Amino acid sequence: MTDRPLGERFALLTDFYQLTMAACYFEQGMAEEATFSLFIRKYPAHRGYFVAAGLEEALRYLKTLRFTEADLAYLESTGLFKAKFLDYLKGVRFTGDVWALPEGSIFFKDEPVLEVSAPIIEAQLAETFVINAVSLQTLIATKASRSFYAAQGRPLIDFSLRRTQGTDAGLKVARASYLAGFLGTSNVLAGKIYGLPIFGTMAHSFITSFEQEIDSFRVFSRVFPQTTTLLIDTYDNMVGAKHAVQVAKEMAARGDRLRFVRLDSGDIAAISKEVRRLLREEGLDQVRILASGGFDEFKIAQVLTDGGEVDSFAVGTKMGVSADAPYFDCAYKLVKYGGRPVMKLSTGKVTLVDKKQIYRFYDEEGNFRRDTIALREEAVPGGAPQLTPVMQGGRLSGPRPDLKACRRHFLSEFARLPEVYKALKEPALYPVDLSPGLADLQGRVAQEIHHRELGES
Amino acid sequence: MTDRPLGERFALLTDFYQLTMAACYFEQGMAEEATFSLFIRKYPAHRGYFVAAGLEEALRYLKTLRFTEADLAYLESTGLFKAKFLDYLKGVRFTGDVWALPEGSIFFKDEPVLEVSAPIIEAQLAETFVINAVSLQTLIATKASRSFYAAQGRPLIDFSLRRTQGTDAGLKVARASYLAGFLGTSNVLAGKIYGLPIFGTMAHSFITSFEQEIDSFRVFSRVFPQTTTLLIDTYDNMVGAKHAVQVAKEMAARGDRLRFVRLDSGDIAAISKEVRRLLREEGLDQVRILASGGFDEFKIAQVLTDGGEVDSFAVGTKMGVSADAPYFDCAYKLVKYGGRPVMKLSTGKVTLVDKKQIYRFYDEEGNFRRDTIALREEAVPGGAPQLTPVMQGGRLSGPRPDLKACRRHFLSEFARLPEVYKALKEPALYPVDLSPGLADLQGRVAQEIHHRELGES
């Protein structure tokens, strides 16, 4: 028994106003093509780029969007909708076009990560889910890429599941962090669903459930001789390390090898140096050190700056909720309706009108130099277009890249993003400008609205 | 077609180490009763209490926990588990006991919100999901209760769905904020699943899709004459307000009434005063003002302090991700195994041993005065026990309270929590002490571990 398709399970996972607006469009016979742009309005503190993710989820939703009889019965029970509209909803499917950045792409503020063009009711109904899906995974991939950068090639494992904001986030965090360079996750279901490498060690409870710490180490090393990682801080790091040394020698005598010891509390830089010294003295140079407990990009960087001898980091809660910036100011805005470019003027919230394209310029070594946001049909000589059509007439434009391909795309893009934009604190501002065509249209539409709505000349 | 039971869908939504530890317990024949305590180690900035939530979800999971054939096939594919253990997992069900605080209860740091006692494999397997479920809803209910406090009786609506961390969080935020005093949500599926009141207005896209703002207002007011809320900031608040006034008069002429105007940007206190003045001048005293856009408890308090004339607040992202404290330091720790109280000693992470009970003391008016954490079987004269048995032998102890009852329980508890603990900034520290029995046992266990593991006398 499998779960129902995403777009069927979650057709009602939307803001109620999407349905009241849809009813108005229906009554008015408004069915022309609307284009919505999904973009992020500003950088949270210390962010200078974003990593696009969540497209696959958004497309799965759009492909299968459908109101069930139970959904329609619920809407009817509100007493607000006419039978004719509910009957219409029954047949609604997403029949529009989507242009998007491939997952793993690097992008910048104000740049559309995705544009949807469809009959206005369909494009409007998709808003809530599509923002939710893209903004969560983009948030986490962006955060995870910072740990990836800070760790300077050391493997990273996602340990966040217990404190992610819900079950869906637990899965998406595992996926998005893998996309952004992590080696794998502790999340078994994410391993099963997305084909991710899964990793596990032992909890403090395992150790305290035994009469003595060393007994728990011995049992684990016998049951999992190929993958043993011993957690050594339950009572005292150095006492635990000595127990691990003893068990490592017992394993060696059986032809097995202890892989890792794990540190989970205290001054990780200092403790890791002391543990490394002990391991070397005991001829256990091959035993590696895994550190966990409150890690994010800042703590990884600090431990390495302090000379910490850590081979691998388990990164948990702070990455899994993007703790220092737990949301993006992500918007899905109407930019064109019935051939007419539109915008709102609300304070501090300007939207770039019309269907757009992002063009990227590179230096001689292929590194990112600057971007131009342009009208989609505008020629921008020398720039490489970034948005590609991924859905046409409600159908996928072609086979979708798998997650490993998206991860390779991220790694290739990230390698070409200059260091100044990756700085963990106060990164440089990447240059993004508007094309002449877009700047001109933007000005004309704003002027026309000032004239029409505000009576200005 | 319904979704599969929670515990079946999510048996693998766990950290891999739960399964490797389980395999060790299985090999060792360790099957004695283990008790785990779920508690929060410290207050994030500006928090002085927590609101318990998420129990219902945890119980639904425990009741239906079961590994499917597909789950077991996946585990087998890792090559790490013996057939005998996988065969054992097939039959695993949760057969233990759970004591918990009712949802909506107020509790404090170090106090167990829930204790699980079960054969160690079952209690261990439940860890990841149970922490995830309880910590998310507790996080959000706590955050939402602060807006509820700041709004001083004005109705609050959850508008967070588009930027919650995933779909599950979207549903749980709607539920937990309703539990903590919100009137309802924009989230339609949450309305359907949990029976919450749902609310919706219109988006800027609705307005910009029309040739003129006033046309969009007219259409909406005709299609939804009983529930019209007009969003007035798309181009200019006061121009929008004048259009709303005109449409309100047209509605009045038809015997209908404009319910709300919505402000969504700019200086809400100043704009709301100006809009109110206009509405009064036009004889539209009954039209109320709804404010949205970046609200949380701090912005609500500021707008009201500044004399803002807001009747109702829509609270979105910052509540929906608990932006200023997006996670709790929530732990599920082994406190007893096979009759032996246990603890770990890791730096800064002390656990209270054994099965426990929280006793609360009240003043003459029934307000909370102080709590004592005690051993579960210990007599604490004058204190009211807070944890109740909710599951025994894997079965629910009795009928579960519905969400409305939990909300009433929250309202009653919150009314009895003195103001000093509710302060939005730097609340007072609520007094919680340990009973003589618990303090004594805690000391003895720590001493015994120091002696046994660290060789101290």
Boltz contact constraints between the chains, C-beta under 6 A:
constraints:
  - contact:
      token1: [A, 1]
      token2: [B, 4]
      max_distance: 6.0
  - contact:
      token1: [A, 3]
      token2: [B, 3]
      max_distance: 6.0
  - contact:
      token1: [A, 4]
      token2: [B, 1]
      max_distance: 6.0
  - contact:
      token1: [A, 12]
      token2: [B, 188]
      max_distance: 6.0
  - contact:
      token1: [A, 12]
      token2: [B, 189]
      max_distance: 6.0
  - contact:
      token1: [A, 12]
      token2: [B, 192]
      max_distance: 6.0
  - contact:
      token1: [A, 13]
      token2: [B, 167]
      max_distance: 6.0
  - contact:
      token1: [A, 13]
      token2: [B, 189]
      max_distance: 6.0
  - contact:
      token1: [A, 14]
      token2: [B, 188]
      max_distance: 6.0
  - contact:
      token1: [A, 15]
      token2: [B, 161]
      max_distance: 6.0
  - contact:
      token1: [A, 15]
      token2: [B, 186]
      max_distance: 6.0
  - contact:
      token1: [A, 16]
      token2: [B, 186]
      max_distance: 6.0
  - contact:
      token1: [A, 16]
      token2: [B, 188]
      max_distance: 6.0
  - contact:
      token1: [A, 16]
      token2: [B, 198]
      max_distance: 6.0
  - contact:
      token1: [A, 16]
      token2: [B, 200]
      max_distance: 6.0
  - contact:
      token1: [A, 17]
      token2: [B, 200]
      max_distance: 6.0
  - contact:
      token1: [A, 17]
      token2: [B, 201]
      max_distance: 6.0
  - contact:
      token1: [A, 17]
      token2: [B, 202]
      max_distance: 6.0
  - contact:
      token1: [A, 17]
      token2: [B, 203]
      max_distance: 6.0
  - contact:
      token1: [A, 20]
      token2: [B, 200]
      max_distance: 6.0
  - contact:
      token1: [A, 20]
      token2: [B, 224]
      max_distance: 6.0
  - contact:
      token1: [A, 21]
      token2: [B, 202]
      max_distance: 6.0
  - contact:
      token1: [A, 21]
      token2: [B, 206]
      max_distance: 6.0
  - contact:
      token1: [A, 23]
      token2: [B, 223]
      max_distance: 6.0
  - contact:
      token1: [A, 24]
      token2: [B, 219]
      max_distance: 6.0
  - contact:
      token1: [A, 24]
      token2: [B, 220]
      max_distance: 6.0
  - contact:
      token1: [A, 24]
      token2: [B, 223]
      max_distance: 6.0
  - contact:
      token1: [A, 27]
      token2: [B, 223]
      max_distance: 6.0
  - contact:
      token1: [A, 28]
      token2: [B, 219]
      max_distance: 6.0
  - contact:
      token1: [A, 74]
      token2: [B, 192]
      max_distance: 6.0
  - contact:
      token1: [A, 128]
      token2: [B, 161]
      max_distance: 6.0
  - contact:
      token1: [A, 128]
      token2: [B, 162]
      max_distance: 6.0
  - contact:
      token1: [A, 131]
      token2: [B, 162]
      max_distance: 6.0
  - contact:
      token1: [A, 132]
      token2: [B, 162]
      max_distance: 6.0
  - contact:
      token1: [A, 135]
      token2: [B, 163]
      max_distance: 6.0
  - contact:
      token1: [A, 136]
      token2: [B, 165]
      max_distance: 6.0
  - contact:
      token1: [A, 136]
      token2: [B, 166]
      max_distance: 6.0
  - contact:
      token1: [A, 161]
      token2: [B, 15]
      max_distance: 6.0
  - contact:
      token1: [A, 161]
      token2: [B, 128]
      max_distance: 6.0
  - contact:
      token1: [A, 162]
      token2: [B, 128]
      max_distance: 6.0
  - contact:
      token1: [A, 162]
      token2: [B, 131]
      max_distance: 6.0
  - contact:
      token1: [A, 162]
      token2: [B, 132]
      max_distance: 6.0
  - contact:
      token1: [A, 163]
      token2: [B, 135]
      max_distance: 6.0
  - contact:
      token1: [A, 163]
      token2: [B, 327]
      max_distance: 6.0
  - contact:
      token1: [A, 165]
      token2: [B, 136]
      max_distance: 6.0
  - contact:
      token1: [A, 165]
      token2: [B, 165]
      max_distance: 6.0
  - contact:
      token1: [A, 165]
      token2: [B, 169]
      max_distance: 6.0
  - contact:
      token1: [A, 166]
      token2: [B, 136]
      max_distance: 6.0
  - contact:
      token1: [A, 166]
      token2: [B, 166]
      max_distance: 6.0
  - contact:
      token1: [A, 166]
      token2: [B, 168]
      max_distance: 6.0
  - contact:
      token1: [A, 166]
      token2: [B, 169]
      max_distance: 6.0
  - contact:
      token1: [A, 166]
      token2: [B, 172]
      max_distance: 6.0
  - contact:
      token1: [A, 167]
      token2: [B, 13]
      max_distance: 6.0
  - contact:
      token1: [A, 167]
      token2: [B, 168]
      max_distance: 6.0
  - contact:
      token1: [A, 168]
      token2: [B, 166]
      max_distance: 6.0
  - contact:
      token1: [A, 168]
      token2: [B, 167]
      max_distance: 6.0
  - contact:
      token1: [A, 168]
      token2: [B, 168]
      max_distance: 6.0
  - contact:
      token1: [A, 169]
      token2: [B, 165]
      max_distance: 6.0
  - contact:
      token1: [A, 169]
      token2: [B, 166]
      max_distance: 6.0
  - contact:
      token1: [A, 169]
      token2: [B, 169]
      max_distance: 6.0
  - contact:
      token1: [A, 172]
      token2: [B, 166]
      max_distance: 6.0
  - contact:
      token1: [A, 186]
      token2: [B, 15]
      max_distance: 6.0
  - contact:
      token1: [A, 186]
      token2: [B, 16]
      max_distance: 6.0
  - contact:
      token1: [A, 188]
      token2: [B, 12]
      max_distance: 6.0
  - contact:
      token1: [A, 188]
      token2: [B, 14]
      max_distance: 6.0
  - contact:
      token1: [A, 188]
      token2: [B, 16]
      max_distance: 6.0
  - contact:
      token1: [A, 189]
      token2: [B, 12]
      max_distance: 6.0
  - contact:
      token1: [A, 189]
      token2: [B, 13]
      max_distance: 6.0
  - contact:
      token1: [A, 192]
      token2: [B, 12]
      max_distance: 6.0
  - contact:
      token1: [A, 192]
      token2: [B, 74]
      max_distance: 6.0
  - contact:
      token1: [A, 198]
      token2: [B, 16]
      max_distance: 6.0
  - contact:
      token1: [A, 200]
      token2: [B, 16]
      max_distance: 6.0
  - contact:
      token1: [A, 200]
      token2: [B, 17]
      max_distance: 6.0
  - contact:
      token1: [A, 200]
      token2: [B, 20]
      max_distance: 6.0
  - contact:
      token1: [A, 201]
      token2: [B, 17]
      max_distance: 6.0
  - contact:
      token1: [A, 202]
      token2: [B, 17]
      max_distance: 6.0
  - contact:
      token1: [A, 202]
      token2: [B, 21]
      max_distance: 6.0
  - contact:
      token1: [A, 203]
      token2: [B, 17]
      max_distance: 6.0
  - contact:
      token1: [A, 204]
      token2: [B, 344]
      max_distance: 6.0
  - contact:
      token1: [A, 205]
      token2: [B, 334]
      max_distance: 6.0
  - contact:
      token1: [A, 206]
      token2: [B, 21]
      max_distance: 6.0
  - contact:
      token1: [A, 208]
      token2: [B, 334]
      max_distance: 6.0
  - contact:
      token1: [A, 208]
      token2: [B, 342]
      max_distance: 6.0
  - contact:
      token1: [A, 208]
      token2: [B, 344]
      max_distance: 6.0
  - contact:
      token1: [A, 209]
      token2: [B, 337]
      max_distance: 6.0
  - contact:
      token1: [A, 213]
      token2: [B, 453]
      max_distance: 6.0
  - contact:
      token1: [A, 219]
      token2: [B, 24]
      max_distance: 6.0
  - contact:
      token1: [A, 219]
      token2: [B, 28]
      max_distance: 6.0
  - contact:
      token1: [A, 220]
      token2: [B, 24]
      max_distance: 6.0
  - contact:
      token1: [A, 223]
      token2: [B, 23]
      max_distance: 6.0
  - contact:
      token1: [A, 223]
      token2: [B, 24]
      max_distance: 6.0
  - contact:
      token1: [A, 223]
      token2: [B, 27]
      max_distance: 6.0
  - contact:
      token1: [A, 224]
      token2: [B, 20]
      max_distance: 6.0
  - contact:
      token1: [A, 233]
      token2: [B, 346]
      max_distance: 6.0
  - contact:
      token1: [A, 234]
      token2: [B, 344]
      max_distance: 6.0
  - contact:
      token1: [A, 235]
      token2: [B, 345]
      max_distance: 6.0
  - contact:
      token1: [A, 235]
      token2: [B, 453]
      max_distance: 6.0
  - contact:
      token1: [A, 236]
      token2: [B, 454]
      max_distance: 6.0
  - contact:
      token1: [A, 239]
      token2: [B, 454]
      max_distance: 6.0
  - contact:
      token1: [A, 265]
      token2: [B, 346]
      max_distance: 6.0
  - contact:
      token1: [A, 265]
      token2: [B, 347]
      max_distance: 6.0
  - contact:
      token1: [A, 266]
      token2: [B, 347]
      max_distance: 6.0
  - contact:
      token1: [A, 317]
      token2: [B, 327]
      max_distance: 6.0
  - contact:
      token1: [A, 321]
      token2: [B, 326]
      max_distance: 6.0
  - contact:
      token1: [A, 321]
      token2: [B, 327]
      max_distance: 6.0
  - contact:
      token1: [A, 323]
      token2: [B, 326]
      max_distance: 6.0
  - contact:
      token1: [A, 326]
      token2: [B, 321]
      max_distance: 6.0
  - contact:
      token1: [A, 326]
      token2: [B, 323]
      max_distance: 6.0
  - contact:
      token1: [A, 326]
      token2: [B, 326]
      max_distance: 6.0
  - contact:
      token1: [A, 327]
      token2: [B, 163]
      max_distance: 6.0
  - contact:
      token1: [A, 327]
      token2: [B, 317]
      max_distance: 6.0
  - contact:
      token1: [A, 327]
      token2: [B, 321]
      max_distance: 6.0
  - contact:
      token1: [A, 334]
      token2: [B, 205]
      max_distance: 6.0
  - contact:
      token1: [A, 334]
      token2: [B, 208]
      max_distance: 6.0
  - contact:
      token1: [A, 337]
      token2: [B, 209]
      max_distance: 6.0
  - contact:
      token1: [A, 342]
      token2: [B, 208]
      max_distance: 6.0
  - contact:
      token1: [A, 344]
      token2: [B, 204]
      max_distance: 6.0
  - contact:
      token1: [A, 344]
      token2: [B, 208]
      max_distance: 6.0
  - contact:
      token1: [A, 344]
      token2: [B, 234]
      max_distance: 6.0
  - contact:
      token1: [A, 345]
      token2: [B, 235]
      max_distance: 6.0
  - contact:
      token1: [A, 346]
      token2: [B, 233]
      max_distance: 6.0
  - contact:
      token1: [A, 346]
      token2: [B, 265]
      max_distance: 6.0
  - contact:
      token1: [A, 347]
      token2: [B, 265]
      max_distance: 6.0
  - contact:
      token1: [A, 347]
      token2: [B, 266]
      max_distance: 6.0
  - contact:
      token1: [A, 453]
      token2: [B, 213]
      max_distance: 6.0
  - contact:
      token1: [A, 453]
      token2: [B, 235]
      max_distance: 6.0
  - contact:
      token1: [A, 454]
      token2: [B, 236]
      max_distance: 6.0
  - contact:
      token1: [A, 454]
      token2: [B, 239]
      max_distance: 6.0
